[in-house]
Amino acid sequence: MAQISAEADGVARRLRDSMSRGVLSFPLTSFREDGSLDLESCRTCLTATLATGPGAVFPACGTGEFSALNEDEYRAVVTAAVEVSDGRIPVVAGIGYGWAQALRFARIAEDAGADAALLMPHYLVEAPQDGLVEQVRRIAAGTRLPLIAYQRGQVSFTVGSLRRIAELPTVIGLKDGHSDLDRLQRLTLAAPDGFLFFNGAATAEMQARAYASVGVPAYSSAVHAFAPEIANAFFNALRDGDDASVTKLLRDFYVPLVELRDRVPGYAVSLVKAAARLRGLPVGPVRAPLLDPGPDDLADLEAVLDTGLALVGAAR
């Protein structure tokens, strides 16, 4: 990464250090029952999140219902995360859609004081590799924020394209949601020294051991938004090589959670919010087109949550 800017290099180093010490947390965005943004509850939940020692927070990303936020709401959510974090850990804000709109969000995040931005997959259309690179290039040219590209869905970088975006002075990493470990290994081997990689699979703990085996130990945790005790216990066990604890948590908590998640599209977020409400966090409902879980699924979620908390000696 010889061409990386000094500012981006500083953020990359800070992220590398912080993600070795704590979970990467993706906060929920709180809404009232009428669907309006509840900013004070966002602050309350962020304060509770920071008290559990995450390595970094990623507000207004997938778990935070980025696609349901308008620009004013986005500004308020990212500003709140920056103010509550108060420089203690990195704040990486989600941005997305086409490059022009993503750049508008990036500039809002930059003005709000975010440390970096996570560039989520663009909207709807598939694109050739040159187009994917151009999308990143245009955004990088319009903001000083260091960027982490997120490949998932219709976005998948080849080795050649990764090398091209890694040459941009503010692109510091890649988050992967495809879980193609052969392809990911090729990307990690082709990347310049110091380039960051993140496991961004759905319920990333399920594949954390596999990702770590190809040199990608860092992962995002939606579970941290409602059960930091479980997320931190898993992180510590994985880091310390406690395979027995990792296996037990996967078998008795994460697998049942994923099986419940897979029942209904959108449950990757809806169940997280429902579980947070079960823990007494004022996150409110999801916004359409997502739907909150029904009574039967909610009862199953409660049982899974109670089992997970019992495994780590925590109470609901």
Backbone torsions as a table, in degrees:
resi	resn	phi	psi	omega
1	MET	NA	51.3	-173.5
2	ALA	-63.3	-27.2	-175.0
3	GLN	-93.3	2.1	-175.6
4	ILE	-63.1	141.4	178.6
5	SER	-70.7	156.7	-179.0
6	ALA	-61.2	-40.4	180.0
7	GLU	-64.8	-45.1	-179.9
8	ALA	-65.2	-38.8	178.7
9	ASP	-62.2	-40.5	178.6
10	GLY	-63.1	-41.9	178.5
11	VAL	-66.9	-41.7	179.2
12	ALA	-61.1	-42.7	179.5
13	ARG	-65.2	-40.5	179.8
14	ARG	-65.6	-42.1	178.2
15	LEU	-64.6	-42.5	-179.5
16	ARG	-60.4	-41.5	179.1
17	ASP	-68.4	-45.6	-174.7
18	SER	-69.4	-36.0	-177.4
19	MET	-77.1	-10.6	172.6
20	SER	-82.7	-12.4	-175.7
21	ARG	-112.7	-13.4	-177.7
22	GLY	-162.0	164.7	-179.3
23	VAL	-65.8	144.6	171.1
24	LEU	-85.1	112.9	-170.3
25	SER	-101.0	137.6	-178.8
26	PHE	-115.6	93.6	-173.0
27	PRO	-65.1	149.9	172.1
28	LEU	-77.8	156.6	173.4
29	THR	-104.5	125.1	-175.0
30	SER	-83.6	133.8	174.8
31	PHE	-125.2	151.4	173.6
32	ARG	-80.5	171.8	-178.8
33	GLU	-62.1	-26.4	178.2
34	ASP	-84.6	2.5	177.6
35	GLY	92.9	-5.9	-178.7
36	SER	-77.7	155.6	180.0
37	LEU	-67.3	133.5	177.1
38	ASP	-110.5	86.6	-171.7
39	LEU	-67.7	-37.1	179.8
40	GLU	-64.6	-38.0	176.0
41	SER	-67.9	-34.5	173.4
42	CYS	-57.3	-45.4	-180.0
43	ARG	-64.3	-42.0	178.4
44	THR	-58.7	-46.6	-178.8
45	CYS	-68.2	-38.1	177.8
46	LEU	-64.4	-40.1	177.7
47	THR	-61.3	-43.7	177.6
48	ALA	-64.1	-37.9	179.1
49	THR	-63.3	-46.4	-178.1
50	LEU	-64.1	-28.8	179.9
51	ALA	-68.3	-15.2	-178.4
52	THR	-96.3	4.0	171.3
53	GLY	76.5	43.3	176.6
54	PRO	-70.0	159.9	177.4
55	GLY	-77.5	-30.3	179.1
56	ALA	-164.2	160.7	174.8
57	VAL	-120.7	142.1	-178.1
58	PHE	-121.1	81.4	-178.6
59	PRO	-74.2	156.9	175.1
60	ALA	55.1	42.8	173.2
61	CYS	-108.6	-155.8	-175.9
62	GLY	-60.4	-48.9	178.6
63	THR	-64.6	-28.2	178.9
64	GLY	-88.0	13.0	176.1
65	GLU	57.0	46.5	178.1
66	PHE	-49.7	-44.4	-174.6
67	SER	-67.8	-12.1	179.5
68	ALA	-98.2	1.2	-175.5
69	LEU	-101.0	138.4	169.2
70	ASN	-85.4	176.1	-173.6
71	GLU	-64.3	-39.3	179.5
72	ASP	-65.3	-42.2	178.3
73	GLU	-65.5	-41.2	178.3
74	TYR	-59.4	-47.0	179.0
75	ARG	-57.6	-44.0	-178.1
76	ALA	-65.5	-40.9	-178.1
77	VAL	-67.7	-45.8	-179.1
78	VAL	-67.9	-40.9	177.6
79	THR	-59.9	-42.9	179.1
80	ALA	-61.5	-41.9	179.7
81	ALA	-63.7	-40.8	178.7
82	VAL	-65.4	-44.1	-177.8
83	GLU	-67.8	-43.0	-179.3
84	VAL	-68.3	-39.8	179.6
85	SER	-68.0	-36.2	173.8
86	ASP	52.3	40.2	175.5
87	GLY	78.8	0.0	-176.1
88	ARG	-73.3	-35.2	177.9
89	ILE	-140.2	159.1	179.1
90	PRO	-64.5	145.1	174.9
91	VAL	-116.5	118.2	-178.8
92	VAL	-116.5	112.6	-174.8
93	ALA	-91.7	144.0	176.2
94	GLY	-75.8	142.1	171.3
95	ILE	-136.6	160.6	-179.4
96	GLY	179.7	-166.8	-170.5
97	TYR	77.8	-156.2	176.1
98	GLY	-66.4	167.1	-172.6
99	TRP	-61.7	-35.1	-177.4
100	ALA	-66.9	-44.7	179.0
101	GLN	-72.1	-38.5	177.2
102	ALA	-59.8	-37.5	179.1
103	LEU	-67.9	-35.0	175.3
104	ARG	-61.3	-45.0	177.5
105	PHE	-64.5	-40.0	-179.8
106	ALA	-61.2	-40.5	-179.6
107	ARG	-70.1	-33.6	174.1
108	ILE	-64.1	-46.4	179.7
109	ALA	-62.5	-39.8	178.0
110	GLU	-61.9	-47.4	178.9
111	ASP	-63.3	-31.9	-179.2
112	ALA	-75.9	-14.6	177.5
113	GLY	99.6	14.5	177.0
114	ALA	-62.5	153.3	-179.4
115	ASP	-83.9	-30.5	-177.3
116	ALA	-160.5	175.5	178.7
117	ALA	-131.8	143.0	173.7
118	LEU	-100.6	113.2	-178.7
119	LEU	-84.9	102.1	-178.0
120	MET	-78.9	162.1	-176.9
121	PRO	-55.2	141.7	-179.5
122	HIS	-67.4	169.6	-172.8
123	TYR	-79.9	126.8	160.7
124	LEU	68.0	-61.7	-166.5
125	VAL	-79.7	150.0	169.8
126	GLU	-84.1	158.3	-174.7
127	ALA	-146.3	151.7	175.8
128	PRO	-73.7	167.3	-177.6
129	GLN	-59.6	-40.8	178.9
130	ASP	-60.8	-35.9	178.4
131	GLY	-69.4	-39.6	177.5
132	LEU	-62.0	-42.1	178.4
133	VAL	-65.7	-41.5	-179.7
134	GLU	-64.6	-36.9	176.4
135	GLN	-57.5	-49.0	-179.9
136	VAL	-65.8	-41.9	-177.4
137	ARG	-61.0	-44.1	-178.4
138	ARG	-65.6	-39.9	179.2
139	ILE	-68.3	-44.0	-179.9
140	ALA	-61.8	-32.3	-178.9
141	ALA	-73.5	-17.9	-173.5
142	GLY	-106.6	0.7	180.0
143	THR	-145.0	150.2	176.3
144	ARG	-83.1	-12.2	-176.8
145	LEU	-61.8	133.1	168.7
146	PRO	-61.1	144.2	-173.7
147	LEU	-119.1	139.8	168.9
148	ILE	-115.4	118.7	178.2
149	ALA	-80.5	145.2	-179.0
150	TYR	-118.3	113.0	176.0
151	GLN	-98.6	121.5	-179.2
152	ARG	-167.8	157.7	-180.0
153	GLY	60.3	-124.1	-175.2
154	GLN	-82.3	0.5	179.6
155	VAL	-106.4	121.5	177.4
156	SER	-150.8	116.5	-176.0
157	PHE	-88.0	138.8	169.7
158	THR	-80.4	170.4	176.5
159	VAL	-57.8	-44.0	180.0
160	GLY	-62.3	-41.9	179.8
161	SER	-68.2	-38.8	176.7
162	LEU	-59.9	-44.5	179.1
163	ARG	-59.9	-37.8	-178.9
164	ARG	-68.2	-43.7	-179.8
165	ILE	-73.3	-28.3	178.7
166	ALA	-69.5	-17.5	176.7
167	GLU	-78.1	-16.6	178.5
168	LEU	-69.9	137.5	-169.3
169	PRO	-68.5	-13.2	-179.8
170	THR	-116.4	4.2	178.5
171	VAL	-89.4	117.0	-170.9
172	ILE	-113.2	-8.2	-176.8
173	GLY	-173.4	175.6	-180.0
174	LEU	-136.2	130.0	172.5
175	LYS	-102.9	131.1	-174.5
176	ASP	-112.5	128.8	177.1
177	GLY	-119.1	10.8	-177.8
178	HIS	-90.3	-28.2	179.2
179	SER	62.8	27.2	171.8
180	ASP	-91.0	94.7	-169.8
181	LEU	-70.0	-30.3	175.0
182	ASP	-62.3	-48.8	179.8
183	ARG	-65.4	-40.7	-179.5
184	LEU	-65.0	-39.6	177.1
185	GLN	-59.7	-40.6	177.9
186	ARG	-63.0	-39.3	179.0
187	LEU	-65.7	-44.4	-178.9
188	THR	-64.0	-36.0	-179.9
189	LEU	-73.3	-26.9	-178.8
190	ALA	-86.8	-18.8	-175.2
191	ALA	-71.9	152.6	176.4
192	PRO	-69.2	159.4	178.0
193	ASP	-57.6	136.8	177.7
194	GLY	89.6	-8.3	178.7
195	PHE	-69.8	135.3	-175.0
196	LEU	-90.7	142.4	174.1
197	PHE	-127.7	144.1	-177.5
198	PHE	-133.5	139.9	171.7
199	ASN	-81.5	112.0	-179.3
200	GLY	-115.8	26.8	177.0
201	ALA	-67.1	155.2	175.8
202	ALA	-62.4	132.2	-172.8
203	THR	47.2	68.7	-167.0
204	ALA	-60.8	-25.2	179.6
205	GLU	-58.8	-29.8	-178.8
206	MET	-59.3	-31.0	-177.2
207	GLN	-115.9	14.5	-174.2
208	ALA	-62.3	-41.0	179.6
209	ARG	-65.3	-40.5	-179.5
210	ALA	-66.3	-43.4	177.9
211	TYR	-62.6	-42.4	-179.9
212	ALA	-60.9	-31.2	-178.2
213	SER	-66.9	-20.7	176.8
214	VAL	-107.5	19.5	173.3
215	GLY	88.7	21.8	179.4
216	VAL	-125.5	79.4	-178.3
217	PRO	-80.3	-22.2	-176.6
218	ALA	-77.8	139.7	-179.0
219	TYR	-148.3	157.0	176.2
220	SER	-89.9	147.4	-177.6
221	SER	-130.5	109.2	172.2
222	ALA	-73.5	-29.1	178.8
223	VAL	-59.4	-31.9	179.8
224	HIS	-59.8	-23.5	-178.9
225	ALA	-71.0	-21.5	-179.6
226	PHE	-127.7	-20.4	179.9
227	ALA	-141.6	69.7	-179.3
228	PRO	-60.0	-26.4	178.2
229	GLU	-61.9	-42.0	179.8
230	ILE	-72.0	-46.9	-178.7
231	ALA	-60.1	-42.2	-179.8
232	ASN	-70.0	-37.9	178.0
233	ALA	-63.3	-41.1	177.9
234	PHE	-64.9	-46.6	180.0
235	PHE	-57.2	-46.6	-178.5
236	ASN	-65.9	-40.8	179.7
237	ALA	-65.1	-41.9	179.3
238	LEU	-64.7	-45.9	-179.7
239	ARG	-62.6	-38.3	-175.1
240	ASP	-87.9	0.5	179.5
241	GLY	73.4	25.0	179.0
242	ASP	-86.2	79.7	-174.1
243	ASP	-63.1	-33.1	-178.9
244	ALA	-63.8	-43.9	179.5
245	SER	-68.9	-39.3	177.2
246	VAL	-60.0	-47.4	-178.9
247	THR	-62.9	-42.3	-179.4
248	LYS	-64.0	-44.0	178.5
249	LEU	-64.8	-40.4	177.7
250	LEU	-63.3	-48.9	-174.5
251	ARG	-67.1	-43.7	-170.2
252	ASP	-95.3	-18.5	179.8
253	PHE	-121.5	-57.4	-171.4
254	TYR	-67.8	-41.8	179.0
255	VAL	-62.7	-48.7	176.0
256	PRO	-59.5	-35.9	178.3
257	LEU	-64.7	-43.6	-179.7
258	VAL	-66.7	-39.2	177.8
259	GLU	-63.5	-36.3	175.2
260	LEU	-70.1	-41.2	178.1
261	ARG	-57.8	-37.2	-174.4
262	ASP	-77.9	-3.0	-178.9
263	ARG	-69.0	-37.3	-172.4
264	VAL	-136.4	133.2	175.3
265	PRO	-56.6	136.2	179.0
266	GLY	91.7	-7.2	-179.9
267	TYR	-66.5	-17.1	176.5
268	ALA	-57.4	-26.7	175.4
269	VAL	-105.1	-44.7	-175.1
270	SER	-60.1	-40.9	179.4
271	LEU	-68.6	-34.9	178.3
272	VAL	-63.2	-44.3	178.4
273	LYS	-66.0	-41.1	179.7
274	ALA	-63.8	-40.9	178.6
275	ALA	-66.0	-37.9	177.0
276	ALA	-63.3	-38.7	176.8
277	ARG	-64.7	-38.2	177.1
278	LEU	-61.9	-27.6	178.4
279	ARG	-87.6	1.8	177.6
280	GLY	88.3	11.8	179.2
281	LEU	-84.7	135.5	-174.5
282	PRO	-83.7	63.4	-176.0
283	VAL	-90.3	-18.3	179.7
284	GLY	71.1	-167.3	-176.4
285	PRO	-82.9	171.4	169.0
286	VAL	-81.5	163.0	174.0
287	ARG	-96.2	146.4	174.3
288	ALA	-57.7	144.5	15.2
289	PRO	-86.1	1.9	175.8
290	LEU	-71.6	156.2	177.7
291	LEU	-129.4	142.2	175.2
292	ASP	-71.2	150.8	-178.3
293	PRO	-66.3	149.4	177.6
294	GLY	-79.1	176.6	-173.9
295	PRO	-57.7	-42.1	-177.6
296	ASP	-66.6	-44.9	179.0
297	ASP	-67.9	-34.8	178.4
298	LEU	-65.2	-39.4	177.8
299	ALA	-65.0	-40.3	177.9
300	ASP	-66.6	-38.9	177.8
301	LEU	-61.7	-42.5	179.6
302	GLU	-60.4	-40.8	179.2
303	ALA	-66.2	-42.7	178.5
304	VAL	-63.1	-43.7	179.8
305	LEU	-62.2	-45.8	179.9
306	ASP	-61.0	-39.4	178.2
307	THR	-63.5	-46.4	-179.7
308	GLY	-61.6	-43.7	179.6
309	LEU	-64.5	-39.3	178.3
310	ALA	-63.4	-36.4	-180.0
311	LEU	-59.8	-32.8	-177.5
312	VAL	-105.6	9.8	176.9
313	GLY	72.3	31.1	179.6
314	ALA	-112.5	156.2	179.4
315	ALA	-109.0	150.4	177.2
316	ARG	-78.0	NA	NA
